Amino acid sequence: MLSNGQSETNATDLAYHLHSQTNPQALSRDGACVIVKGDGPHVIDENGKRYIDAMAGLWCAALGFNNQRLGKAAAAQYQDLGFYHSFYGRTNPKAASLSRKLVELTGMKDGRTFFVTSGSEANETMVKLAWLYHASRGKPTKRKVIARDRAFHGSTIVASSMCGLEMMHREFGLPLSGFIHTLCPNNYRVRLPGESEAEFVARLAAELERLILSEGPDSIAAFIAEPVIAGGGILPPPQGYFEAVQKVLAKYDILCLDDEVVCGFGRTGNWFGRDTVGMVPDMMSLAKGITSSYFPVAAVVVSPKIVAAVESYNAGGTAFGHGFTNAAHPVGAAVASETIAIYEELDIVANARKMGPILREKLEVATKDSPIVGDVRGVGLMYGVELVEDRATGLAFSPSRTIGARLADKAYENGLVVRAMRDTIGFCPPLIIDESHVDEIVGKLSIALAETEKAIKAKSI
Ligand SMILES: Cc1ncc(COP(=O)(O)O)c(C=O)c1O
């Protein structure tokens, strides 16, 4: 501890570490929270304070924060081969078997796996492959990509451009041209009063078609979507949404790119979100849950027509001109294979299906009398609780009041990690949780909610 009360880690961090998604002034005022230990779904900070992390870190640590088997799998692989790459036809046994496992698990029959090291790289890779695919069929003008408002697809330049969030564009002059957005399938905010779910879906599909026609179908390469929007506010699509959207895409020869970075590996109560929402994609991006984020592994699983395009484009002897040094890393592949083996042994998908409805019900019961909770929604083990100024009308709080962030701060003080997405509070806990963890999450949320309501009433926030 330094004389000003700061720990040495905190002082060093403040002096040298530029943080992601953090307000610099708040960081220098409050210091960072130094996490030193994991214990299942809990983390412990440098002062010994314990938190239940109801966000699995960043929607990723499905096995919690100290699974010993993953460390052992990494250590064993480091003994044999600590690194090798996948350029120039090289591979390693762990990457080869993982590539097969991912094709089998995703059901992408006769497809292939391309390895990368982050969700953003995976999504960028899908865009490059979509360009290559259309060019290989004599349609090189098909380059634009349609994403949705409120989408999050990552932080590299193309991935940020596909985000439908102003915070990902503001400082950087993004989006790049050619990355456009259509309506968000948000049942609570975008569906009109009196509009049935079927009418809402028809309107979303019609709006997509209108956008395609106004941009020119010959200019559009792909549509990208998460099965269930995560970072944009936990938004499961209305019933029949992807079926309607995919009819429009097929009509105009537009590829469907499935961002499974959050939804993959059990999160929605199926192995992949596509199965929860009835999506039939041409490519899928995988990250986070693939190793429970114990190693930076990510992948794109592609359908046979994409494989055929890469092959035909390079039939003259050229090489596929894309790749990353640390992709198909033998240690990462060993950790991923072990993670998936643990998911299968624990039947993690079944646990998400069992715990999800329990979490939902307890959230509903805990918030049913709150004057500031407008909506509780979600699927599998991902839920959102939207805070509103007026429960009856759904009137939103003014964004400048940052009510969601204030509730998240109060939760944090009470030992609960949640995420505020505007005024929606997100819950995406490790998939290993049991009912006692659900009770802890909901109990701590109730305290934070009551404190927030009190502060609003007292006009102190
Ligand atoms: C849906 C989705 N796609 C892509 C990404 C980007 O992944 P990464 O941070 O590994 O680049 C994220 C990150 O949170 C995400 O939520």
The ligand as an ORCA input file, in Angstrom:
! r2SCAN-3c Opt
* xyz 0 1
  C     -21.355    -10.053    -30.443
  C     -19.907     -9.732    -30.405
  N     -19.180     -9.843    -31.528
  C     -17.873     -9.564    -31.547
  C     -17.217     -9.151    -30.408
  C     -15.763     -8.817    -30.468
  O     -14.998     -9.795    -29.863
  P     -13.503     -9.465    -29.405
  O     -13.570     -8.499    -28.288
  O     -12.958    -10.825    -29.023
  O     -12.795     -8.913    -30.593
  C     -17.918     -9.030    -29.217
  C     -17.255     -8.591    -27.986
  O     -17.862     -8.390    -26.950
  C     -19.317     -9.301    -29.213
  O     -20.065     -9.144    -28.102
*
